[in-house]
C-alpha cells in the first residue's frame, strides 16, 4: 500500500509539473508595447494582431494574448 501511495504522489507531481511548463510557455510569449498609431507618419509600419487588434508593436513579434504572429501594417 505504501508503494502504491508513493507512485500516486510521483504521478501527480509529474502531471502538475507538466501542466506548469505548458502555462509558462504561454506566459513567455513576447510582450508587445503599446504604440499610439496616431503619432505615426504616413508610410511608417507597425505590427498588429489579427485576432486582438489592441495588441500593437513597433517590431515583428507574437501576440502576448493568443500567440499568433503580428501582421505588418503600413500607415496610410
Secondary structure by P-SEA (a helix, b strand, c coil): caaaaaaaaaaaaaaaaaaaaaaaaaaacccccccccccccccccbbbbccccccccccccccccccccbbbbbcc
